[in-house]
Amino acid sequence: MIPAQLEDLLSTHRRGFLKSAGLLFVSLAAPNSRAADAPGPYTLVDPRKLDSWIVIHQNNTATFYVGKTDPGQGTGTAFRQLMADELDIAFDKTACIMGSTDITVDQIGSGGSTAMERDSWPMRRVAAEARRVLLEMASARFGVPVDQLSVSDAVITVKADPSKRVTYGDLIGGQKFNVTLNGNNVNSVAGKAKTKTIPELKIVGKPKQRDDIPGKVDATTKWNVDVKLPGMVHARNVKPPYACAKLTGIDESSVKNLPGFIKVMSKGNYVAVVCEREEQAVRAARQLKTTWEKPATAPFPSSEDLFTYLRTAKPAASAAPAVVGNPDTAFSAAAKTIEAEYEIPFQGHTAFGPAHATADPSNGQMTIYSNDMKTYGMRRGVATFLGMPQDQVRVVYMPGSQGFGRTAAEDAACEAAWIARELGKPVRMQWMRDEETAWDTKSPAFLVKMRGALDAAGNLTGYSYEARSCDYNHIGYNEPDTTLIAQLMGQRRTKVTEGSASVPSDMYAIPHRKMTGDVYALPAIWETPLRTGNLRDPNGPQASFASESFIDEVAAAIKADPLEFRLRLLQADTTDDTGFRRARSIAVLKAAAEKYGWDARPNPRPRATGKVLNGRGIAYSFRGQSMVAQIAEVEVNRETGHVWVKRIVCAHDCGFVVNPQSRRTSLECGLLHGLSRSLHEEVRFNTEKVTSVDWITHPTLRHADVPESIEIVVVNGDPNPNRPDLPLYGAGEACLKPTMAAVCNAIYDATGIRIRRVPFRPERVLAALKAGGV
Amino acid sequence: MSKITLKVNGSTHTVDVDPATPLLYILRNDLDLTGPHFGCGLGQCGACTVIINGAAVRSCILPISSVKGEITTLEGLSSNGKLHPLQQAWIDEQAPQCGFCQNGQIMTAKVLLDKTPHPTDAQIRQTMNNTLCRCMSYNRIQAAIKRAAGTVADASPVGEKEVLA
């Protein structure tokens, strides 16, 4: 059964227009026919046509079509605000359709917190252009120049004679604009109209409730996992019991008499079972007898030995160091040198809902129902993997469990599509929890060596950052030859993606700096459960954990207040201030400190005597042009090692804000994700397999962990009063970046013990406290 | 296979399935009640929660043959087209991010409030602690529970002053 919303969408889109009033996300009538009867081909939508973006209905409502996906940050609602404002139509008379490859223009999908910063611009311009065209139509109808017309809430009025009025719906409802736009690519698409200035915007900047939430709480939302098609069968994978194992045998007799059994599907080391019903597939996948040969050499060291491995291995890829001044001289002339090494393990994406896709091979085409955040990349990936022309493949975007980058490197779609084509039937593929946790993409482990050179006066004159990241053969965006099924079937890229070892983002004016990032490979880089992929601000938390913890160490070494020390480094004599980042760095640090009520003193505080030790830590960083400073207040239980972040203050500047409500909730969720990675998350493995397989063995933040107080301080603004417009920067990902360091610094303040490895799980903290005599 | 009769949200259904089948698959695939979600299949996360005899039950590990009593799913929470106060509080607090876990959050909270109409912060944290959210919408959920219970109003409104600094 196809969700009604989708049915409505697909069937009406073929005619180019929606058959009803547009507000599809609330009109979930009973489904009546199949969407898959759209026969294809499924060509991409032309971004240079105004009709690709905006449809005006006869009842004077509008539907916007954008090539973005919204995993829950509220970008869909924000796009409606931006486009409704430019079009001059009431917000509640609009709807937004997102991210299905044959319906909406290719704007990649989502990722990198770029929705507002980059992708909203063409939407604003096309909405402004639609308004311009409608005004010209009204001008012709009334025989008065455009400048003698006014427009409000989708009604155009002759200023001199308000009895002469016409709605957008009357002008064009149910018809096409037939207007061609300019621009060489989707991001430069524009018409003749200018977008409004900030003071002219009425809907943008106001808090709006997200339009996707009601359906998610009253069970009317149709999720990707809810897609049901006639004749659909269920598939489950059988993963190798050991990483990089070779399949040597399948005993089909172990399952062929099970109820509902249809087929074992296998090629290379890929194995799946297909049954009529879902629970039958789950049972058959568990019961199928397979034999495997272990690899001759261990595919990776154990998680306990990972950092020893990184210390001794040779790099697989190196980037040229970033050097400022003469760091070698600074270190040789130093009165004192400080060194420290920081360790960040692999952390999982561990999506709450395991990977899922449904594939329909009807009409010789392939339709994928997915919550993939980059649906257009998935379309290319599936087409290439199957050897099908791209215009025979489409991806229908539907809501699903958020994956923080996991769904940019999605695996289930190629699996479902391959099986569906082989069987000639629609196939629903879903991973099990242990598969998702063990075999999803991982955020790379980092080992970072930090060094600082202090002169006799205690000034930080030299700084060295050497990162080793375990990121070789990094997975990108749905490449057909790096999805797990392709690897298990033996496909290999000729040119491996080197991965990256990021350097920290700060504006400290340290005169002599050297920053290097080398990438290391594990012994196995194919068919491994330790594939690395982009996890929310890829590499940012790792780099900032090392750099911002180390700055705290230096401040402690010279007995400086850690806030004052940072401000001193930021206010040093320099002309470097790209995007006013220096001024804005100072602003977020000061704003966080003011909100917190920062008491200036060196860390650590004199050690208390009770069972619970309190401390506060500060850290700051930026991502792109989004600035973040955080202060964490912790309670450390010296008897159990348990750390509770009791209070967290986050000062944040991401420029112009479209929806303050969803910006706030995105930041709250983002920084709690940062806390989860600080306190809980670590992928464990032995030399044969990943042993983190569920929520016990890869724990995550829970209700009881939530701080008593989460305080977001909005610092948005622009220090340049002459700037004509405020830029929009990405909000969400930046706020994870400094959290690990803020917590680390707070634990140090509370206990005097510096723990240079995340996560700060109780057993690790307790061991460190005991070793330090606390 | 055997015929099993279930009462769900006031309606009676008979299905002919393997009695060991977890209730979740029957609800989702046979009865089209897709409010409960599959998250882990291990009873660890709560995505599949339904209410049976006033208790929050993890339907992903409950064999259908063991079901004794009427089942309420998320679909059954609203009555006569009116949202349950918890659902309204969820909207007012803008609680979900992706929303995939929220079935379990809402159903677990309902059982909490049915038993303890005015829970303390500690009771909320304790009762909800095994219902997971990977978007980390926890503090919004906690605020929504308090709002529905009438113990605390909006925990963190977005004021006009924040519209543009």
Interface residues (C-beta under 8 A of the other chain):
Chain A: M1 P71 G72 Q73 I198 G205 K206 P207 Q209 R210 D212 I213 P214 K216 V217 D218 A219 T221 K222 W223 V225 D226 K228 P259 R277 E278 E279 Q280 V282 T350 A351 F352 G353 P354 P399 G400 S401 Q402 F404 Q430 M432 R433 F656 V657 P660 Q661 S662 R664 T665 S666 E668 C669 G670 L672 H673 L675 S676 D694 W695 I696 T700 L701 R702 H703 A704 D705 V706 P707 I710 I712 V714 V715 N716 G717
Chain B: M1 V17 D18 T21 P22 Y25 R28 N29 D32 L33 T34 G35 H37 F38 G39 C40 G41 L42 Q44 C45 A47 T73 L74 E75 L77 S78 L83 Q87 W90 I91 Q94 A95 P96 Q97 C98 G99 F100 C101 Q102 N103 I106 I124 R125 Q126 M128 N129 N130 T131 L132 C133 R134 C135 M136 S137 Y138 N139 R140 I141 Q142 S156 V158 E162 V163 L164 A165
